[in-house]
């Protein structure tokens, strides 16, 4: 604990009240309710004494056990208290034991723009989503004594198709999805894609489900989302035009098979 002799009487009272309530994070308004107009001065003093850690303007983590603080997920949970967010990206794949990648970046999906920063020894990146995209595919998990929001496996894979640069590259996302498609909940995959994924993701998902013979309900609704674009889509952008054409999803499955002639492509597009 922080030695009580290093704290003023009002600082000690504040810390004691936060400990009783189990507060992991406080705002400048919380401090102002306790000390009035001296809030900024007290916050600065508590930061210098190692009681608080400033994680963004007006938001502080409470260091109940002295200078050592929690891991990046723990800190993000405190920082985002009362706001909608979830931990995703490659970190979520590792969390769900779907990859053995060594992850040094924590991707956090939020409703408003925040700057990249280092927390708990990790680089933390923030990605802004529309409000409706926090209504599905998100679960709670207890990590380091904190309850955090995490994308579930199906949502994580859809995010990897919708935002491949967050994860690395689209061909890696497609390969990993194919590897685990048989153990994922295909109903959730389709339902989530219909609710919030981009049309190209719906096209690729439909083609992969077809390839693996996975029949799901609501395929018609997934096709309707995919049909919002009529573009002939390559399963793997930037790779050679080869393989077979899936007319149902308007996808060229170019990860295998012989090269496709321009004449054949033109015929398919018509």
Residue frames relative to the residue before (quaternion, step in Angstrom):
aa qw qx qy qz dx dy dz
X 1.0000 0.0000 0.0000 0.0000 0.00 0.00 0.00
X 0.5716 -0.5432 0.4712 0.3952 3.56 -1.29 0.32
X 0.4847 -0.6598 0.4682 0.3324 3.66 -0.74 0.89
X 0.4780 -0.6959 0.4530 0.2865 3.57 -0.80 1.01
X 0.6125 0.5723 -0.3586 0.4108 3.58 1.12 -0.59
X 0.6492 0.5176 -0.3277 0.4509 3.62 1.20 -0.35
X 0.6708 0.4733 -0.2822 0.4965 3.57 1.32 -0.17
X 0.4596 -0.6282 0.5405 0.3193 3.53 -1.17 0.61
X 0.6941 -0.4755 0.3262 0.4308 3.57 -1.25 0.26
X 0.6991 0.4567 -0.2937 0.4653 3.61 0.86 -0.87
X 0.6145 0.5340 -0.3519 0.4620 3.60 1.11 -0.63
X 0.6461 0.5197 -0.3120 0.4638 3.57 1.00 -0.86
X 0.6380 0.5226 -0.3290 0.4600 3.60 1.02 -0.80
X 0.6376 0.5290 -0.3256 0.4557 3.57 0.97 -0.86
X 0.6879 0.4831 -0.2920 0.4562 3.57 0.80 -1.03
X 0.6382 0.5302 -0.3287 0.4511 3.59 0.97 -0.81
X 0.6619 0.5033 -0.3151 0.4576 3.60 0.96 -0.85
X 0.6521 0.5032 -0.3188 0.4689 3.60 1.03 -0.76
X 0.6378 0.5226 -0.3274 0.4615 3.59 1.03 -0.72
X 0.6385 0.5261 -0.3299 0.4546 3.60 0.99 -0.82
X 0.7299 0.4226 -0.2232 0.4887 3.56 1.03 -0.83
X 0.4283 -0.7208 0.4483 0.3100 3.57 1.29 -0.14
X 0.2849 0.7905 -0.4997 0.2105 3.57 1.15 0.57
X 0.2259 -0.7719 0.5815 0.1224 3.59 -0.88 0.99
X 0.7889 0.1176 -0.0499 0.6011 3.56 1.22 -0.53
X 0.0772 -0.7754 0.6251 0.0446 3.56 -1.19 0.63
X 0.3396 -0.7165 0.5686 0.2191 3.53 -1.26 0.40
X 0.6695 -0.4748 0.3691 0.4360 3.55 -1.28 0.18
X 0.6119 0.5450 -0.3503 0.4537 3.60 1.15 -0.57
X 0.6050 0.5374 -0.3552 0.4680 3.61 1.08 -0.68
X 0.6657 0.4909 -0.2990 0.4759 3.57 0.96 -0.87
X 0.6418 0.5347 -0.3259 0.4427 3.60 0.98 -0.83
X 0.6290 0.5305 -0.3450 0.4516 3.59 1.04 -0.70
X 0.7052 0.4592 -0.2693 0.4683 3.58 1.14 -0.55
X 0.8291 0.1938 -0.0740 0.5191 3.61 0.99 -0.77
X 0.5033 -0.6851 0.4166 0.3222 3.60 1.23 0.10
X 0.8549 -0.1636 0.1216 0.4770 3.54 -1.10 -0.78
X 0.6129 0.5594 -0.3526 0.4325 3.61 1.21 -0.26
X 0.3038 0.8097 -0.4717 0.1719 3.61 1.28 0.11
X 0.6783 0.4943 -0.3069 0.4488 3.60 0.81 -0.97
X 0.6506 0.5180 -0.3072 0.4626 3.58 0.99 -0.88
X 0.6782 0.4854 -0.2930 0.4676 3.59 0.91 -0.92
X 0.6293 0.5360 -0.3379 0.4499 3.59 0.97 -0.82
X 0.6531 0.5179 -0.3035 0.4616 3.56 0.95 -0.93
X 0.6587 0.5101 -0.3058 0.4609 3.58 0.96 -0.88
X 0.6791 0.4923 -0.2944 0.4580 3.59 0.94 -0.88
X 0.6055 0.5279 -0.3538 0.4790 3.58 1.13 -0.58
X 0.6807 0.4913 -0.2935 0.4574 3.59 0.89 -0.93
X 0.7010 0.4480 -0.2659 0.4869 3.61 1.14 -0.58
X 0.5458 -0.6617 0.3767 0.3498 3.58 1.28 0.08
X 0.4607 0.6751 -0.4550 0.3534 3.60 1.24 0.26
X 0.7813 0.1895 -0.0884 0.5880 3.56 1.06 -0.81
X 0.1562 -0.7363 0.6459 0.1276 3.52 -1.30 0.48
X 0.3290 -0.7499 0.5401 0.1943 3.59 -0.66 1.09
X 0.1190 -0.8179 0.5614 0.0418 3.60 -0.67 1.11
X 0.7571 -0.1082 0.0082 0.6443 3.55 1.32 -0.29
X 0.7265 -0.4402 0.2736 0.4511 3.55 -1.22 0.28
X 0.8565 0.1013 -0.1070 0.4946 3.54 -0.74 1.12
X 0.6935 0.4024 -0.2777 0.5292 3.63 1.24 0.17
X 0.0405 -0.8171 0.5733 -0.0446 3.57 -0.83 1.05
X 0.3424 -0.6808 0.6015 0.2397 3.56 -1.20 0.62
X 0.3509 -0.7291 0.5527 0.1994 3.55 -1.06 0.82
X 0.2269 -0.7789 0.5741 0.1105 3.56 -0.73 1.10
X 0.1577 -0.8315 0.5275 0.0733 3.57 0.20 1.27
X 0.7734 0.3379 -0.1719 0.5081 3.60 1.08 -0.66
X 0.7164 -0.4432 0.2553 0.4746 3.55 1.03 0.69
X 0.8268 -0.2976 0.1680 0.4468 3.56 -1.30 -0.24
X 0.6306 0.5198 -0.3668 0.4445 3.63 1.03 -0.58
X 0.0766 -0.8028 0.5910 0.0187 3.61 -0.80 1.00
X 0.7031 -0.5173 0.3211 0.3674 3.54 -1.34 0.22
X 0.6893 -0.4538 0.3749 0.4223 3.49 -1.41 -0.09
X 0.7363 -0.4199 0.2925 0.4426 3.56 -1.31 0.14
X 0.6629 0.4867 -0.3385 0.4573 3.68 0.79 -0.81
X 0.6320 0.5314 -0.3280 0.4590 3.58 1.02 -0.81
X 0.6813 0.4859 -0.2928 0.4626 3.57 0.89 -0.90
X 0.6364 0.5198 -0.3331 0.4624 3.58 0.99 -0.80
X 0.6210 0.5468 -0.3451 0.4429 3.60 0.99 -0.80
X 0.6714 0.4773 -0.2960 0.4835 3.57 0.97 -0.82
X 0.6600 0.5293 -0.2999 0.4409 3.55 0.95 -0.91
X 0.7659 0.3684 -0.1813 0.4949 3.59 1.00 -0.87
X 0.2702 0.7892 -0.5145 0.1987 3.61 1.21 0.27
X 0.8216 0.2056 -0.1804 0.5001 3.56 -0.85 1.04
X 0.6832 0.4279 -0.2837 0.5193 3.60 1.28 0.00
X 0.4831 -0.6503 0.4962 0.3123 3.55 -1.23 0.44
X 0.1955 0.7529 -0.5986 0.1915 3.56 -0.87 1.03
X 0.0143 0.7760 -0.6199 -0.1155 3.53 -1.32 -0.10
X 0.4463 -0.6510 0.5483 0.2764 3.53 -1.26 0.57
X 0.0688 0.8198 -0.5621 0.0856 3.57 -0.79 0.99
X 0.5614 0.6336 -0.4265 0.3185 3.55 -1.09 -0.79
X 0.7968 -0.2719 0.2136 0.4956 3.55 -1.23 -0.48
X 0.5583 0.5927 -0.3964 0.4242 3.59 1.14 -0.55
X 0.6669 0.4975 -0.3060 0.4628 3.61 0.95 -0.86
X 0.6079 0.5394 -0.3569 0.4606 3.61 1.06 -0.68
X 0.6516 0.4927 -0.3064 0.4887 3.59 1.01 -0.81
X 0.6343 0.5457 -0.3229 0.4423 3.59 0.94 -0.90
X 0.7378 0.3865 -0.2185 0.5084 3.60 0.99 -0.84
X 0.4346 -0.7286 0.4270 0.3129 3.59 1.34 0.20
X 0.4015 0.7066 -0.4721 0.3415 3.55 0.99 0.96
X 0.7714 0.1113 -0.1030 0.6180 3.57 1.30 0.04
X 0.3280 -0.7319 0.5597 0.2083 3.56 -1.23 0.46
X 0.2263 0.7949 -0.5256 0.2017 3.56 1.16 0.57
X 0.3581 -0.6658 0.5988 0.2645 3.54 -1.23 0.50
X 0.1132 -0.8427 0.5263 0.0039 3.56 -0.32 1.28
X 0.0867 -0.8064 0.5845 0.0217 3.55 -0.80 1.04
X 0.6917 0.3982 -0.2613 0.5429 3.57 1.34 -0.01
X 0.2024 -0.7551 0.6147 0.1049 3.54 -0.99 0.90
X 0.1770 -0.7916 0.5794 0.0797 3.59 -0.64 1.15
X 0.0790 -0.7979 0.5974 -0.0169 3.54 -0.76 1.14
X 0.2273 -0.7746 0.5802 0.1080 3.55 -0.79 1.07
X 0.0234 -0.8260 0.5544 -0.0987 3.54 -0.65 1.23
X 0.5585 -0.6233 0.4436 0.3205 3.56 -1.34 0.16
X 0.7906 0.1812 -0.1152 0.5735 3.59 1.18 -0.37
X 0.6247 -0.6006 0.3623 0.3431 3.53 -1.14 0.71
X 0.0138 0.7693 -0.6375 0.0395 3.54 -1.01 0.96
X 0.5127 -0.6661 0.4521 0.2985 3.56 -1.09 0.68
X 0.5472 -0.5780 0.4969 0.3460 3.52 -1.22 0.63
X 0.0591 0.7988 -0.5933 0.0798 3.58 -0.99 0.83
X 0.4343 -0.6521 0.5367 0.3132 3.57 -1.29 0.04
X 0.0562 0.7768 -0.6222 0.0796 3.54 -0.88 1.06
X 0.8598 0.0416 -0.0276 0.5082 3.58 -0.92 0.86
X 0.7117 -0.4750 0.2629 0.4458 3.58 1.01 0.74
X 0.6896 0.4291 -0.2873 0.5077 3.60 1.25 0.13
X 0.4560 -0.6162 0.5583 0.3174 3.53 -1.30 0.44
X 0.1303 -0.8047 0.5779 0.0381 3.58 -0.70 1.09
X 0.0994 -0.7924 0.6017 0.0173 3.56 -0.70 1.17
X 0.2196 -0.7762 0.5801 0.1131 3.57 -1.07 0.77
X 0.1104 -0.7902 0.6025 0.0198 3.55 -0.96 0.95
X 0.3313 -0.7772 0.5069 0.1712 3.58 -0.69 1.10
X 0.0651 -0.7770 0.6260 0.0086 3.55 -0.95 0.99
X 0.5693 -0.5586 0.4646 0.3846 3.56 -1.27 0.31
X 0.6774 -0.5403 0.3205 0.3827 3.56 -1.15 0.67
X 0.6712 0.5352 -0.3064 0.4113 3.61 0.91 -0.88
X 0.6392 0.5531 -0.3321 0.4185 3.59 1.18 -0.38
X 0.6025 0.5132 -0.3727 0.4845 3.57 1.29 0.28
X 0.5607 0.6464 -0.3587 0.3730 3.59 1.29 0.17
X 0.7903 0.2141 -0.1172 0.5620 3.63 1.20 -0.01
X 0.8304 0.2883 -0.1837 0.4399 3.53 -1.28 0.46
X 0.6052 0.5296 -0.3607 0.4724 3.58 1.17 0.51
X 0.0993 -0.8022 0.5885 0.0150 3.57 -0.87 1.01
X 0.4234 -0.6703 0.5423 0.2781 3.55 -1.31 0.29
X 0.0063 -0.7824 0.6226 -0.0119 3.54 -1.08 0.77
X 0.3465 -0.7249 0.5530 0.2206 3.58 -1.08 0.71
X 0.0648 0.7908 -0.5999 0.1024 3.55 -0.64 1.19
X 0.8513 -0.0002 -0.0260 0.5240 3.56 -0.87 0.97
X 0.7022 -0.4784 0.2637 0.4566 3.56 1.06 0.75
X 0.6659 0.4533 -0.3055 0.5078 3.58 1.29 0.11
X 0.3805 -0.6912 0.5645 0.2426 3.56 -1.14 0.68
X 0.0275 -0.8192 0.5719 -0.0340 3.58 -0.54 1.19
X 0.4148 -0.6736 0.5531 0.2614 3.56 -1.29 0.46
X 0.0233 -0.8052 0.5896 -0.0588 3.57 -0.79 1.10
X 0.4770 -0.6312 0.5135 0.3322 3.60 -1.05 0.68
X 0.4234 -0.6909 0.5135 0.2824 3.61 -0.94 0.83
X 0.7328 -0.4493 0.2435 0.4493 3.66 -1.15 0.31
X 0.6787 0.4904 -0.3108 0.4497 3.60 0.86 -0.89
X 0.6568 0.4940 -0.3152 0.4745 3.59 0.93 -0.82
X 0.6254 0.5455 -0.3431 0.4400 3.58 1.00 -0.78
X 0.6818 0.4761 -0.3001 0.4673 3.59 0.89 -0.86
X 0.6358 0.5081 -0.3400 0.4712 3.61 1.00 -0.69
X 0.6138 0.5295 -0.3439 0.4740 3.59 1.04 -0.73
X 0.6507 0.5257 -0.3272 0.4394 3.59 1.00 -0.76
X 0.6647 0.4589 -0.3000 0.5075 3.59 1.19 -0.49
X 0.6730 0.4953 -0.2889 0.4672 3.58 1.06 -0.75
X 0.8055 0.1289 -0.0195 0.5781 3.58 1.01 -0.86
X 0.0443 -0.8706 0.4889 0.0318 3.59 0.71 1.07
X 0.6119 0.5673 -0.3739 0.4049 3.62 1.04 -0.60
X 0.5708 0.5740 -0.3862 0.4422 3.60 1.17 -0.45
X 0.7471 0.4106 -0.1966 0.4844 3.56 1.05 -0.86
X 0.6958 -0.4004 0.2957 0.5177 3.59 1.13 -0.57
X 0.7153 -0.3395 0.2840 0.5408 3.58 0.23 -1.29
X 0.6104 -0.5985 0.3804 0.3527 3.56 -1.13 0.70
X 0.6388 0.5293 -0.3593 0.4275 3.62 0.92 -0.74
X 0.6221 0.5229 -0.3392 0.4739 3.61 1.11 -0.63
X 0.6451 0.5214 -0.3175 0.4595 3.58 1.01 -0.83
X 0.6571 0.5071 -0.3114 0.4628 3.59 0.93 -0.90
X 0.6613 0.5125 -0.3113 0.4507 3.59 0.90 -0.91
X 0.6761 0.4860 -0.2968 0.4676 3.58 0.95 -0.87
X 0.6279 0.5280 -0.3347 0.4636 3.59 1.03 -0.77
X 0.6417 0.5159 -0.3281 0.4630 3.59 0.94 -0.84
X 0.6377 0.5502 -0.3284 0.4275 3.58 0.98 -0.81
X 0.8013 0.2988 -0.1318 0.5012 3.59 0.98 -0.87
X 0.3702 0.7742 -0.4659 0.2157 3.59 1.26 -0.04
X 0.6715 0.5266 -0.3054 0.4224 3.58 0.97 -0.82
X 0.7368 0.3954 -0.2404 0.4929 3.62 1.12 -0.47
X 0.5568 0.5846 -0.4006 0.4333 3.59 1.26 -0.05
X 0.5168 -0.6076 0.4943 0.3456 3.57 -1.25 0.37
X 0.2951 -0.8018 0.4927 0.1651 3.59 -0.15 1.29
X 0.5966 0.5588 -0.3696 0.4418 3.61 1.10 -0.59
X 0.6604 0.4863 -0.3067 0.4831 3.57 0.99 -0.81
X 0.6056 0.5615 -0.3549 0.4383 3.58 0.98 -0.82
X 0.7057 0.4557 -0.2660 0.4729 3.57 0.81 -1.02
X 0.6607 0.5153 -0.3181 0.4436 3.59 0.88 -0.92
X 0.6679 0.4893 -0.3037 0.4715 3.59 0.92 -0.87
X 0.6473 0.5297 -0.3246 0.4417 3.58 0.94 -0.88
X 0.6373 0.5248 -0.3219 0.4635 3.57 0.99 -0.84
X 0.6917 0.5059 -0.2788 0.4334 3.57 0.95 -0.89
X 0.8890 0.0229 0.0542 0.4540 3.57 0.75 -0.91
X 0.5715 0.6119 -0.4000 0.3729 3.62 1.17 -0.09
X 0.5762 -0.5779 0.4546 0.3569 3.53 -1.27 0.46
X 0.6521 -0.5316 0.3592 0.4040 3.64 -1.12 0.55
X 0.6500 0.5071 -0.3609 0.4359 3.69 0.82 -0.72
X 0.6215 0.5256 -0.3469 0.4660 3.60 1.07 -0.67
X 0.6357 0.5188 -0.3266 0.4692 3.59 1.02 -0.77
X 0.6243 0.5317 -0.3339 0.4648 3.59 1.05 -0.75
X 0.6973 0.4695 -0.2809 0.4632 3.58 0.77 -1.03
X 0.6417 0.5186 -0.3301 0.4585 3.59 0.95 -0.84
X 0.6550 0.5175 -0.3139 0.4523 3.60 0.90 -0.90
X 0.6641 0.5053 -0.3041 0.4595 3.58 0.93 -0.89
X 0.6713 0.4919 -0.3023 0.4648 3.60 0.97 -0.83
X 0.6239 0.5211 -0.3417 0.4716 3.60 1.03 -0.72
X 0.6357 0.5222 -0.3211 0.4691 3.58 1.01 -0.82
X 0.6536 0.5412 -0.3141 0.4257 3.56 0.88 -1.00
X 0.7605 0.3658 -0.1945 0.5000 3.57 0.97 -0.85
X 0.4973 -0.7040 0.4016 0.3097 3.57 1.27 0.29
X 0.4215 0.6957 -0.4730 0.3384 3.57 1.12 0.65
X 0.1448 -0.7976 0.5832 0.0522 3.55 -0.43 1.23
X 0.0179 -0.8029 0.5954 -0.0225 3.58 -0.89 0.94
X 0.5351 -0.5854 0.4916 0.3596 3.51 -1.28 0.39
X 0.7882 0.3295 -0.2486 0.4565 3.55 -1.30 0.33
X 0.2693 0.7663 -0.5377 0.2260 3.61 1.16 0.48
X 0.6057 0.5739 -0.3528 0.4234 3.59 1.05 -0.75
X 0.6697 0.4865 -0.2991 0.4747 3.59 0.99 -0.81
X 0.6194 0.5215 -0.3411 0.4775 3.58 1.10 -0.68
X 0.6373 0.5192 -0.3252 0.4675 3.58 1.02 -0.78
X 0.6254 0.5401 -0.3405 0.4485 3.58 1.02 -0.76
X 0.6511 0.4919 -0.3154 0.4844 3.59 1.02 -0.77
X 0.6568 0.5150 -0.3109 0.4547 3.57 0.96 -0.88
X 0.6736 0.5232 -0.2905 0.4338 3.57 1.05 -0.79
X 0.4601 0.6733 -0.4601 0.3512 3.61 1.23 0.01
X 0.7253 0.2006 -0.1980 0.6281 3.55 1.33 -0.16
X 0.2554 -0.7747 0.5597 0.1461 3.58 -0.98 0.81
X 0.3572 0.7511 -0.4855 0.2694 3.56 1.22 0.30
X 0.4225 -0.6369 0.5753 0.2912 3.53 -1.15 0.72
X 0.1514 -0.8354 0.5281 0.0165 3.55 -0.50 1.25
X 0.3156 -0.7037 0.5981 0.2180 3.56 -1.02 0.77
X 0.5281 -0.6207 0.4699 0.3391 3.56 -0.98 0.80
X 0.7822 0.1444 -0.0601 0.6031 3.57 1.05 -0.87
X 0.2837 -0.7813 0.5294 0.1699 3.63 -0.17 1.19
X 0.7877 0.3171 -0.2401 0.4704 3.55 -1.07 0.77
X 0.6147 0.5172 -0.3562 0.4773 3.59 1.25 -0.12
X 0.6679 -0.5076 0.3440 0.4217 3.63 -1.18 0.41
X 0.4900 -0.6388 0.5115 0.3003 3.56 -1.20 0.67
X 0.2819 0.7443 -0.5501 0.2529 3.55 -0.18 1.29
X 0.6532 0.5669 -0.3516 0.3583 3.58 -1.27 -0.05
X 0.6116 -0.5459 0.4358 0.3716 3.52 -1.27 -0.49
X 0.4173 -0.7100 0.5225 0.2207 3.52 -1.29 0.52
X 0.2140 -0.7561 0.6076 0.1158 3.57 -0.86 1.00
X 0.2626 -0.8167 0.4986 0.1239 3.55 -0.16 1.32
X 0.5756 0.5995 -0.3784 0.4076 3.58 1.14 -0.56
X 0.7929 0.2574 -0.1154 0.5401 3.56 1.02 -0.87
X 0.3865 -0.7438 0.4603 0.2923 3.58 1.34 -0.01
X 0.4740 0.6581 -0.4255 0.4016 3.55 1.02 0.93
X 0.2660 -0.7127 0.6268 0.1684 3.55 -1.02 0.90
X 0.2530 -0.7846 0.5513 0.1281 3.57 -0.49 1.21
X 0.0244 0.8800 -0.4687 0.0734 3.52 0.44 1.31
X 0.4605 0.6711 -0.4649 0.3484 3.58 1.10 0.60
X 0.7883 0.1018 -0.0779 0.6018 3.61 1.27 0.02
X 0.6728 0.5066 -0.3649 0.3969 3.55 -1.29 0.32
X 0.6738 -0.5122 0.3545 0.3975 3.60 -1.33 0.13
X 0.6335 -0.5140 0.4160 0.4018 3.54 -1.28 0.34
X 0.3417 -0.7366 0.5565 0.1763 3.54 -1.14 0.76
X 0.4355 -0.7062 0.4939 0.2600 3.59 -0.90 0.91
X 0.6150 -0.5447 0.4188 0.3867 3.55 -1.23 0.46
X 0.6109 0.5579 -0.3497 0.4396 3.60 1.07 -0.71
X 0.6635 0.4944 -0.3062 0.4707 3.56 0.96 -0.86
X 0.6300 0.5272 -0.3320 0.4636 3.59 1.01 -0.79
X 0.6511 0.5194 -0.3125 0.4568 3.55 0.94 -0.89
X 0.6507 0.5189 -0.3117 0.4585 3.57 0.98 -0.84
X 0.6555 0.5091 -0.3140 0.4611 3.57 0.98 -0.82
X 0.6695 0.5141 -0.3032 0.4422 3.55 0.93 -0.88
X 0.6199 0.5301 -0.3454 0.4641 3.59 1.14 -0.52
